[in-house]
Amino acid sequence: MPLVMSLREFVRNALLDRIARGDLPPGQRVIEATLVKEFAISATPVREAIRELVAMGVLEAQNNKGASVRQISLHETIEAFQVRAALEALAGRIATPRLKRPGQELRRLAEAIVESAERRDFAVFQEHNQQFHRTIVEAAGNSILLKTWDSLFFQVRTRFTMDYLQSADPEAIAREHLPIVDALESGDSDLAASLLASHSNQLVQFLRREQPCHQGTPACSPEPASK
């Protein structure tokens, strides 16, 4: 049965998507009245969506000024991917029996990720990537696991992740999804879990190497201008 999305969920997801795409950058105010007018709905679901995003740490409440998009640090992004690696390894083990059949949507998504990487369309890459990983977590059938994984959405969709895609080899990163599908379809839960964890941990290692640069260490400081 298709899931029916409430207006609150619709507004919440629309805001999350805009934040992930960079349409709502850190510090940008989210104005309730503007959203009410844009979506042509009452203020109640908009207000509820904003409150939920504040509770999730996506938005930051401002005294008598509504809310604004919160800035996520590189350290938070690293921590989020460490947790995500563990969650997806668990999900892979649990979900393997349910995903042990060929010709699924999962392989189509993996191929779409590769195609978007070849086109250097990183926004579409992110969309397909999110769908791919969420499909595996959903297949585990554990509501707490899914809720915890969903709660990391904002922390893992940051400019640091986009920097990774653009600085590393996006096609190689994209192709990492194909052996994950192979392992799931073959019923090898241990291999699927290992590949899922490794996929996230490679990003963690990249971000750790970048961390000194974001902390302004001398090694990463720009060269002084010549006189």
C-alpha positions in Angstrom: 0.0 0.0 0.0 1.4 3.4 -0.9 2.1 5.6 2.1 0.0 8.7 2.5 2.1 11.7 3.5 0.7 14.3 5.9 1.1 18.0 5.1 3.6 18.3 8.0 5.7 15.6 6.4 5.4 17.1 3.0 6.7 20.5 4.2 9.4 18.9 6.3 10.7 16.8 3.3 10.5 19.8 1.0 12.7 21.9 3.4 15.1 19.0 3.9 15.5 18.7 0.1 16.1 22.4 -0.4 18.7 22.4 2.4 20.4 19.3 0.9 20.5 21.0 -2.5 21.9 24.2 -1.1 18.8 26.3 -1.9 18.5 27.0 1.8 22.1 27.7 2.9 23.3 27.8 6.6 22.0 30.9 8.3 19.0 31.3 5.9 15.8 32.1 7.7 12.8 29.9 7.2 9.7 32.1 7.2 6.4 30.4 8.1 4.2 32.9 6.3 6.2 32.5 3.1 5.8 28.7 3.1 2.1 29.0 3.9 1.6 31.2 0.8 3.9 29.0 -1.4 2.2 25.7 -0.5 -1.3 27.2 -0.2 -1.9 25.4 3.1 -2.8 26.5 6.7 -0.1 27.6 9.1 -0.5 24.6 11.4 1.4 21.9 9.3 4.1 24.5 8.4 4.6 25.4 12.1 4.7 21.7 13.0 7.3 20.9 10.3 9.5 23.8 11.5 9.2 22.6 15.1 10.2 19.1 14.0 13.2 20.3 12.1 14.3 22.4 15.1 14.0 19.3 17.3 16.1 17.3 14.7 18.8 20.0 14.9 18.3 20.9 11.2 16.9 24.4 12.0 17.9 26.7 14.8 15.1 28.6 16.7 15.6 32.3 16.9 13.9 34.5 19.6 10.8 36.0 18.0 12.3 35.5 14.6 11.2 32.0 13.6 14.1 29.7 12.6 17.1 29.5 10.4 19.2 26.7 8.8 21.8 25.5 11.3 25.5 25.2 10.3 26.8 21.7 10.5 30.5 21.3 11.4 32.9 18.9 9.7 33.3 17.1 13.1 29.5 16.5 13.2 29.5 15.2 9.6 32.3 12.7 10.5 30.4 11.5 13.6 27.2 11.1 11.6 28.9 8.9 8.9 30.6 6.8 11.6 27.1 6.1 13.1 25.6 5.6 9.7 28.3 3.0 8.8 27.4 0.9 11.8 23.7 1.3 11.2 23.9 0.2 7.6 26.1 -2.8 8.4 23.4 -3.9 10.8 20.7 -3.2 8.2 22.6 -5.1 5.6 22.8 -8.2 7.7 19.1 -8.1 8.7 17.8 -7.2 5.2 19.8 -9.7 3.1 17.2 -12.5 3.3 14.5 -10.0 2.1 16.7 -8.7 -0.7 17.9 -12.1 -1.9 16.4 -12.0 -5.4 17.6 -10.4 -8.7 15.9 -7.7 -10.7 15.0 -5.4 -7.9 14.7 -1.6 -7.6 18.0 -1.6 -5.7 20.0 -2.5 -8.8 18.2 0.1 -10.9 19.2 2.7 -8.3 22.8 1.5 -8.2 23.0 1.9 -12.0 21.4 5.3 -11.8 24.0 6.4 -9.3 26.7 5.4 -11.7 25.1 7.2 -14.6 24.7 10.4 -12.6 28.4 10.2 -11.5 29.4 9.9 -15.2 27.4 13.0 -16.0 28.9 14.8 -12.9 25.3 15.5 -11.8 26.0 15.4 -8.1 22.5 16.6 -7.0 20.9 13.6 -8.8 23.7 11.4 -7.5 22.8 12.4 -3.9 19.1 11.7 -4.5 19.6 8.2 -5.9 22.2 7.5 -3.3 19.8 8.4 -0.5 17.1 6.2 -2.0 19.5 3.3 -2.4 20.7 3.3 1.2 17.3 3.9 2.6 15.8 1.0 0.6 18.3 -1.3 2.4 17.5 0.1 5.8 13.8 -0.1 5.2 14.2 -3.7 4.1 15.6 -4.6 7.5 12.1 -4.0 8.9 13.3 -2.4 12.1 11.5 0.8 12.8 14.0 2.1 15.4 16.9 1.4 13.1 15.1 3.3 10.3 14.2 6.2 12.5 17.7 6.6 13.8 19.1 6.4 10.2 16.6 9.0 9.1 17.6 11.3 11.9 21.1 11.6 10.3 19.8 12.9 7.0 20.8 16.5 7.7 24.3 15.7 9.0 25.3 13.6 6.0 23.9 16.0 3.4 26.4 18.8 3.8 28.8 20.6 1.6 31.6 18.4 3.0 29.9 15.4 1.3 29.6 17.2 -1.9 33.3 18.2 -1.7 34.1 14.5 -1.3 32.2 13.6 -4.5 34.0 16.4 -6.4 37.5 15.9 -5.0 37.6 12.1 -5.1 36.7 9.8 -8.1 32.9 10.0 -8.2 32.6 7.2 -10.7 34.6 4.9 -8.5 32.5 5.9 -5.5 29.3 5.2 -7.5 30.5 1.8 -8.6 30.9 0.7 -5.0 27.1 0.3 -4.9 27.1 -2.5 -7.5 29.0 -5.2 -5.4 26.7 -4.3 -2.5 23.7 -5.3 -4.6 25.6 -8.5 -5.8 26.2 -9.5 -2.1 22.6 -8.9 -1.1 21.2 -10.8 -4.1 23.6 -13.7 -3.4 22.5 -13.9 0.2 26.0 -13.1 1.6 24.9 -11.0 4.6 28.5 -10.7 6.0 29.9 -9.4 2.8 27.0 -7.0 2.3 27.5 -5.6 5.8 31.2 -5.2 5.3 30.8 -3.4 2.0 28.2 -1.0 3.4 30.4 -0.1 6.3 33.5 0.3 4.1 31.5 2.6 1.8 30.8 5.1 4.6 34.1 4.7 6.3 36.0 5.7 3.2 34.2 9.0 3.3 35.1 9.3 7.0 38.8 8.8 6.2 38.6 11.5 3.5 36.9 14.0 5.9 39.5 13.3 8.6 42.3 14.1 6.2 40.4 17.4 5.4 39.8 18.3 9.0 43.1 20.1 9.6 42.4 22.4 6.6 39.0 23.4 8.1 40.7 24.1 11.5 43.1 26.5 9.9 46.3 24.7 10.6 49.5 26.2 9.1 49.9 23.3 6.8 46.6 24.2 5.1 46.9 27.9 5.3 47.1 29.8 2.0 50.5 30.9 0.8 51.2 34.6 1.5 51.0 36.9 -1.4 54.4 37.7 -2.9 55.5 41.3 -2.7 
